[in-house]
Amino acid sequence: MASETIESLNEMTPGRQKQIELLFNLLGTPGDPLPASVYVYGDAATGKTQVIQGVLSLTSARFALVNCVECYTARLLLEPILQKLLDDGYNNEDSADKCDNMMVLVKQLRIAAHKGQLADDHCVIVLDNCERLFELGDHYFVAFQKLQELTSLSNLCVIFISQILPEKFCTVVPYIRIFFPQYNKDDILNILMRETPDSEDEKDLFKQFLVFFLDTFYLATRDLNELKHQMIAIYPKYVEPVKTGRIKPTDTHGLYKNIAPHIRACLNNVYLPGIGGTENANSKSETVLTTKILQSLDLPYYAKYFLIAAFLASYNSPKEDKRLFLKNHGKKKKRLVQDQKKENASKELLGPKIFTLDRLLAIFYAIMEEKTPLNANLLAQISSLVELRLLVKLGEDLDKPKYKCAVGIECVEAISRTLDFNVRKYMVH
């Protein structure tokens, strides 16, 4: 019977057979003592919480699963645990002690064990996003690690779930670690195939689309949530010419050619919220963010100036910096005007140019009215822009990093308006 239930869980969560078997061996044998703590970790959208819930639902264990992100007070964290483990036998209205600290949790569990409420079954506490426990206090993480010892319950186990390596935490008791790697391409294909439309006519077309989709996006991201988001955004554009009769379902080349602009647009905006293929397919520049999306990012004050400086560094020639940003720059020779016009006409077609960190800082201080000192916090704004994919960092040279701006003039002008800054004044016309 156990093998059948495990097999059914393997079908629900492909690529997690090893983790399911290990968790089932740890938690699924009644009467055996449980480990004090199990640490489950891996990247986002790798099935950690789903697998643990699935394994626990196949066992006779009592379990309480709490998402620590939602628990901004100790009471919101601890009382649901008692209510789940005691089968709602813990009623905070009738109890004199409100469960708002770890001492009360330990006391209530010891009382329940003394009454025989927890004697027979395995009891498991699952703490999802466990790193958020430190917002309540450092002692909460340590107390949950030692909860089996504090309550004298050998059938009590705490499972920590996080995207952070266990070495980053202070561990006071031995623990079992279970790693969830990223899905491979076949596993992702099997998972996304569950989104197949009900229409018989579209089933083969959808699978054909997924193969092409993963061949393109698998190198850009392996985050299952992001892949689902992009798939939902692109697939309607893929089947649109088939539904209208413009392209036959068997004409794979025509379908790929039709969807290529949407694919490129989405690839440039992976992980950016609210962007789909339809929003960027007709954009003049596929790396340009819409004003709405950029405003939703709510960039810090100095980050906005860094983004403007990066745009100016990408689209202005370095030899123009002195004339644009210095007051006493001398006069521009008239014989160079005609050549300059020809050069400027092709700038937008050639795209953004690469610039150094030194040049970015020089332009930043030239356009800033407030001369803030250069420090680590200021440089961190540049790293944030890179993480948001508003800047592209090129190469791995730590001494002389180079960057390229990934936004267009529409977005920079929108940012400039929030600062009452005229970016056109510093652009070569």
C-alpha positions in Angstrom: 0.0 0.0 0.0 2.9 2.4 0.9 4.5 1.8 -2.5 1.3 2.6 -4.3 0.9 5.9 -2.4 4.5 6.9 -3.0 4.1 6.1 -6.7 1.0 8.3 -6.9 2.9 11.1 -5.2 5.8 10.6 -7.7 3.4 11.2 -10.5 2.1 14.4 -9.0 5.6 15.8 -8.4 7.9 14.5 -11.1 11.6 14.6 -10.5 11.3 14.4 -6.7 11.4 10.6 -6.2 14.6 10.7 -4.1 13.3 13.4 -1.8 9.9 11.7 -1.4 11.4 8.4 -0.5 13.7 10.0 2.1 10.9 12.0 3.7 8.6 9.0 3.8 11.3 6.8 5.4 11.8 9.5 8.1 8.2 10.3 8.8 6.1 7.4 7.5 6.9 4.6 10.0 4.6 4.6 13.0 6.2 3.9 16.4 9.7 4.9 15.3 11.4 8.0 16.9 11.6 11.0 14.7 14.6 13.3 14.1 14.6 16.5 16.1 14.8 18.6 13.0 14.9 18.3 9.2 16.2 21.1 7.0 14.7 21.2 3.5 16.2 23.8 1.2 16.4 24.7 -2.5 15.5 27.4 -5.0 12.1 28.9 -5.3 9.4 26.8 -7.1 11.3 23.4 -6.7 8.4 21.6 -5.0 9.6 21.7 -1.4 6.3 22.6 0.4 4.2 20.5 -2.0 6.3 17.4 -1.5 6.3 17.7 2.3 2.5 18.2 2.3 2.0 15.3 0.1 4.2 13.0 2.2 2.6 14.0 5.4 -0.9 13.5 4.0 0.0 9.9 3.2 1.1 9.2 6.7 -0.9 9.1 10.0 1.1 12.0 11.4 -0.4 15.0 12.9 1.2 18.1 11.3 1.0 21.8 11.4 2.2 23.8 8.4 2.9 27.5 9.0 4.1 30.1 6.5 6.4 32.3 8.6 5.9 35.2 6.2 2.4 35.6 7.4 3.3 35.4 11.1 4.4 38.9 12.1 3.6 38.2 15.8 4.5 35.2 17.9 0.8 34.5 18.6 0.0 34.1 14.9 2.9 31.6 14.7 2.3 29.5 17.8 -1.4 29.2 18.2 -2.1 27.6 14.8 0.6 25.0 15.6 -1.2 24.0 18.8 -4.6 24.0 17.2 -3.4 21.6 14.4 -1.4 19.3 16.7 -4.1 19.0 19.3 -7.0 18.6 16.8 -8.4 22.0 17.8 -8.4 20.8 21.4 -6.5 23.9 22.3 -8.9 26.8 22.6 -7.3 30.1 23.3 -10.6 31.6 24.6 -10.8 29.0 27.5 -7.1 28.9 28.2 -5.7 31.2 30.8 -2.4 31.3 29.0 -2.4 33.0 25.6 0.2 31.3 23.4 2.3 34.3 22.6 5.8 32.9 23.4 7.8 29.7 23.2 7.4 28.9 26.9 3.7 28.6 26.6 4.0 26.4 23.5 6.3 24.0 25.3 4.1 24.0 28.4 0.9 23.2 26.3 2.7 20.4 24.4 3.9 18.9 27.6 0.4 19.0 29.1 -1.0 17.4 26.0 1.6 14.7 26.1 0.9 14.0 29.8 -2.8 13.6 29.0 -2.0 11.2 26.3 -3.1 13.4 23.4 0.2 13.1 21.6 1.3 9.7 22.7 0.5 7.5 19.7 0.9 9.6 16.6 3.9 11.3 15.0 3.7 15.1 15.4 5.4 17.3 12.8 5.7 21.1 12.7 6.5 22.5 9.2 7.9 26.0 9.2 7.9 27.4 5.6 10.2 30.4 4.9 11.8 29.7 8.3 14.4 32.5 7.9 11.5 34.9 8.8 11.6 33.5 12.4 14.5 35.9 13.1 12.1 38.8 12.8 10.4 37.6 15.9 13.6 37.0 17.7 16.8 35.0 17.4 15.7 32.6 20.1 12.7 31.3 18.1 14.9 29.5 15.6 17.0 27.9 18.3 13.9 26.9 20.4 12.3 25.1 17.5 15.5 23.3 16.8 15.5 22.0 20.4 11.7 21.6 20.7 11.9 17.8 20.9 14.3 18.0 23.8 12.3 20.8 25.6 9.0 18.9 25.4 10.5 15.4 25.9 8.5 14.1 22.9 10.5 11.7 20.8 7.6 11.6 18.3 7.9 15.4 17.6 9.8 16.7 14.6 10.3 20.2 13.2 10.8 20.6 9.5 12.4 23.9 8.3 11.9 25.0 4.7 14.0 27.7 3.2 15.8 28.9 0.1 18.8 29.6 2.2 21.6 27.2 2.9 21.5 25.6 6.4 25.1 26.7 7.0 23.8 30.3 7.1 22.0 29.6 10.3 23.2 28.8 13.8 22.4 25.1 14.3 22.6 23.9 17.9 21.4 20.3 17.4 22.2 17.8 14.6 19.8 17.9 11.7 19.0 16.0 8.5 19.3 18.1 5.4 17.3 17.5 2.2 18.2 19.4 -0.9 15.7 20.1 -3.7 17.6 20.8 -7.0 16.1 22.7 -9.9 14.0 20.8 -12.3 15.5 19.5 -15.5 13.9 20.2 -18.8 12.0 16.9 -19.0 10.5 17.5 -15.5 9.4 21.0 -16.4 7.9 19.7 -19.6 5.9 17.1 -17.7 4.7 19.7 -15.2 3.7 22.3 -17.8 1.9 19.6 -19.8 -0.7 19.6 -17.1 -1.8 23.0 -18.4 -2.8 21.3 -21.7 -6.1 22.8 -23.0 -9.2 20.5 -23.0 -9.7 20.9 -26.7 -8.5 17.8 -28.6 -7.4 20.1 -31.5 -5.0 22.0 -29.3 -3.3 19.1 -27.4 -0.7 18.3 -30.1 -0.3 22.0 -30.8 0.3 22.8 -27.1 3.0 20.1 -26.8 4.7 21.4 -29.9 4.6 24.9 -28.5 6.1 23.7 -25.1 9.0 22.0 -26.8 9.9 25.2 -28.7 9.2 27.4 -25.6 11.5 25.4 -23.3 14.3 25.2 -25.9 14.2 29.0 -25.8 13.5 29.8 -22.1 15.2 27.0 -20.3 18.6 28.8 -20.7 17.1 32.1 -19.4 15.4 30.8 -16.3 14.5 27.5 -14.6 12.1 29.1 -12.1 8.8 27.1 -12.7 6.6 30.1 -11.6 8.3 32.4 -14.1 8.1 29.8 -16.9 4.4 29.4 -16.3 3.9 33.1 -16.3 5.7 33.5 -19.6 4.0 30.5 -21.1 0.5 31.9 -20.3 1.6 35.3 -21.9 3.0 33.8 -25.1 0.7 30.8 -25.9 -2.4 32.8 -27.0 -0.2 34.6 -29.6 1.1 31.2 -30.8 -2.4 29.7 -31.5 -4.0 33.0 -32.7 -3.0 32.5 -36.4 -4.1 28.9 -36.3 -7.6 29.8 -34.9 -7.9 32.5 -37.6 -6.8 30.2 -40.3 -3.9 32.3 -41.4 -1.3 29.6 -40.6 -1.8 25.8 -40.6 -1.1 23.8 -37.4 1.5 21.8 -39.4 3.4 24.8 -40.5 5.8 24.9 -37.6 8.2 27.3 -39.4 5.4 29.9 -39.9 4.2 29.6 -36.3 7.8 30.1 -35.0 8.4 33.0 -37.2 5.1 34.6 -36.1 5.9 34.2 -32.4 9.6 35.2 -32.5 9.1 38.9 -31.7 7.0 38.0 -28.6 9.6 35.5 -27.5 12.4 38.0 -27.8 10.4 40.6 -25.9 9.7 38.3 -23.0 13.2 37.0 -22.9 14.4 40.6 -22.3 12.0 41.0 -19.4 12.2 37.7 -17.5 11.3 38.3 -13.8 9.9 41.7 -14.4 6.3 41.9 -13.1 3.4 42.5 -15.4 5.2 42.0 -18.7 3.8 39.8 -21.4 4.4 39.2 -25.0 1.6 41.5 -26.2 2.9 44.5 -24.3 6.4 44.4 -26.0 5.8 42.8 -29.4 5.5 46.1 -31.2 7.9 48.0 -29.0 10.6 50.0 -30.8 13.2 48.5 -28.5 12.7 45.1 -27.0 14.7 46.1 -23.9 12.5 49.1 -23.2 10.4 48.9 -20.0 7.0 50.5 -20.0 6.4 53.5 -17.9 3.8 51.7 -15.8 6.2 48.8 -15.0 9.1 51.1 -14.1 6.9 53.2 -11.8 5.7 50.1 -10.0 9.3 49.3 -9.1 9.5 52.4 -7.0 13.2 53.1 -7.4 15.1 54.9 -4.6 16.2 58.5 -5.1 19.8 57.8 -5.9 19.0 54.8 -8.0 16.9 57.0 -10.3 19.9 59.3 -10.9 22.2 56.3 -11.5 19.7 55.0 -14.1 19.6 58.4 -15.9 23.4 58.6 -15.8 23.7 55.1 -17.2 21.4 56.0 -20.1 23.4 59.1 -20.9 26.6 57.1 -20.7 25.2 54.5 -23.1 23.8 56.8 -25.7 26.3 59.7 -25.6 29.8 59.4 -26.8 32.6 59.8 -24.2 34.1 62.6 -26.1 30.9 64.6 -25.5 31.1 64.3 -21.7 33.3 67.4 -21.3 31.0 69.6 -23.4 27.8 68.3 -21.8 28.7 68.1 -18.1 31.4 70.8 -17.6 30.7 74.5 -17.6 33.9 75.7 -19.1 34.2 73.3 -21.9 35.1 75.7 -24.7 33.3 76.1 -28.1 32.4 73.3 -30.4 33.9 73.6 -33.9 31.4 74.2 -36.6 33.0 71.8 -39.1 32.2 68.9 -36.8 28.5 69.6 -36.7 27.6 67.8 -40.0 29.6 64.7 -39.0 27.9 64.8 -35.6 24.4 64.8 -37.1 25.2 61.7 -39.2 26.6 59.9 -36.1 23.5 60.7 -34.0 21.1 59.5 -36.7 22.4 55.9 -36.3 22.8 55.9 -32.5 19.4 54.5 -31.7 19.8 51.8 -34.3 23.1 50.7 -32.9 21.7 50.4 -29.4 23.3 51.2 -26.0 27.1 51.3 -25.7 29.2 49.9 -23.0 30.6 52.2 -20.3 32.9 51.9 -17.3 32.0 52.4 -13.6 34.3 55.4 -13.4 32.4 57.1 -16.2 29.0 56.3 -14.7 30.1 57.8 -11.4 31.4 60.9 -13.1 28.2 61.6 -14.9 26.2 60.8 -11.8 28.0 63.5 -9.8 27.8 65.9 -12.7 24.0 65.7 -12.9 23.4 65.5 -9.1 22.7 68.8 -7.4 23.3 67.2 -4.0 26.9 66.0 -3.7 26.6 62.9 -1.5 29.8 61.1 -0.5 30.7 57.9 -2.3 30.1 54.9 0.0 29.0 51.3 0.0 25.3 52.2 0.3 25.6 54.4 -2.8 27.4 51.7 -4.8 24.7 49.2 -3.7 22.2 51.1 -5.8 24.1 50.1 -8.9 24.0 46.4 -7.9 20.2 46.8 -7.3 19.7 48.1 -10.8 21.7 45.2 -12.2 19.5 42.7 -10.2 16.4 44.4 -11.6 17.8 44.1 -15.1 17.7 47.8 -15.7 21.5 47.7 -16.1 23.5 44.9 -17.6 26.8 44.1 -16.1 29.4 42.8 -18.6 32.4 40.6 -17.7 33.6 39.5 -14.3 36.3 42.1 -13.7 35.8 43.3 -10.2 38.4 46.1 -10.5 37.0 47.7 -13.6 33.4 46.6 -14.1 31.6 47.6 -17.3 27.9 48.1 -17.8 25.2 48.8 -20.4 21.9 50.5 -20.0 18.8 48.3 -20.6 16.1 50.9 -20.7 15.0 53.4 -23.4 14.3 57.1 -23.6 10.6 56.7 -22.7 11.4 55.1 -19.3 14.2 57.5 -18.5 12.0 60.5 -19.3 9.4 59.1 -16.9 11.9 58.7 -14.2 13.3 62.2 -14.9 9.9 63.8 -14.5 9.7 62.4 -10.9 12.9 64.3 -10.2 12.1 67.4 -12.2 15.2 66.7 -14.2 15.5 67.5 -17.9 17.3 64.6 -19.4 17.0 66.0 -22.9 19.3 68.8 -21.9 22.2 66.4 -21.6 21.6 64.4 -24.8 23.5 65.1 -28.0 21.0 66.1 -30.7 
